[in-house]
Amino acid sequence: MNTQQDYKREALLDFFKAVGQPDRLRILGKLANKPATVPELAEALSMKETAVSRHLRAMQTAGLVARHQVAFTETFTFIQSGLDTLNEIVDGNMVPESLEERVLREYIVNGRLRAIPLKAEERMIILRWMANKFEPGHRYTETEVTELVQQYYDKPLTLRRILADNRFLIHTGRQYWRPLPEHYY
């Protein structure tokens, strides 16, 4: 099989996994009408919140649902463009996007990071994206790093720590700097 066929097959598999269960179709139906939180969906559909969360993750992977977090509230919305993209893939009118393109599209909304990916490969793409906001070699104070990261993510201390833990930012004491890209792990 060639790469284009592999891409189509994976996109179709993700889609059918996402909608292949009645509960997931019910969740999509609710989200097609209006955005909702996990507790709202669980109550409306008489389901456990853990089950709703699990189904939403599968639908996020397929590009059918987006998660938005404001303060401590996570809201989920239906993404019509997910169906449009699937249609383009099936019709053969779409060039497959790279992993990096997909991750950036899924996790960066209006220039802001909506979540830190759990999968290591996806997380590295996001960390590289964020590290590129820093000038290589420039020394930043802890406060400057926090302020810069906060422009792109709601939990700047968490992201600052992850950037440092993965050596996208090096720090000694309260000074941080971005190493040259060839030093990334």
C-alpha positions, 0 to 999 in steps of 0.5 A: 500500500502507498502512503496516500492509501495508508493515510486514507485507511487510518483516517477512516479507521479513526472515524469509524472508531469514533462513531462506531458506538451508539453512545458516541453518536448520542454524544455527537448529536448533543454536541452538534446542537450546542457545546457542553461539559462532561457533567452536562453530557453525562446527565443528559445522556444518563451516562457516567462521566468517565464513560463520556470522557473516554468517548470524547477522547476517541472523537477528538482523535478523529477530529470530530470534537474539540476541547476548550478550557477556560479556567477550570471548565472544559467544554466540548464542541462538535467540529463540522470540519472533521466531517468535511476533512473526511469527505475530502480524504475519501474523495481523494481531493486532499493531500495527507497532512504530516504528523506535525501539521495535524498536531499543530492543527489539533492543539493550537487554536487561535495561536494558543495551546489548548492542551498538552498532548499525552502521546510523547511524539505529539508532545515533542512537536508542541514543545518544539513549537513553544520553544521556538517562541524563545530566542536561542541563547537569550537569558530569560528570568523566571518571570519573563519565561512565565509571562511569555508562556502565559501568552500561549497557554493557560498553565504557564508554570506547568508548561515551563516545567515540561519545557525544562524537563525535556531540555527545550529550555535550560535553566540554572537557578532562576535563569532560563535560555533556549539551547540551539535546536540540535541540542534538543532531545 
